[in-house]
């Protein structure tokens, strides 16, 4: 939307390195996933910027999963992390909404968890 981009990815927490898990304050487990959301301002250097971000997912049985997000600011970038429960094997459909100074951004994607 304009000069803004919304990026989101979901991974099993077991794929995190020990260092990443410690930095993200996440306890890796087979029944937990991690959603990472970033809003970029497309300018020279594409800086990650603060936003109001909301996320959720639906499983194969159309059960809704709310994913509370926490803001992480590492001094260079701002991003949002949310943990959610998994019941592998599963496929989740993620819905992510963000708002930056009145500009609404939305993305939807599916992710399989073996």
Secondary structure, DSSP 4 states (H G I P E B T S, - for coil): -TTEEEEEEEEEGGGS-HHHHHHHT----TTEEEEEEEEEE-STT-EE---EEEEEEE-TT--EEEE--EEEE-SS-EEEEEEEE--SSEEEEEEEEEEETTEEEEEEEEEEE-
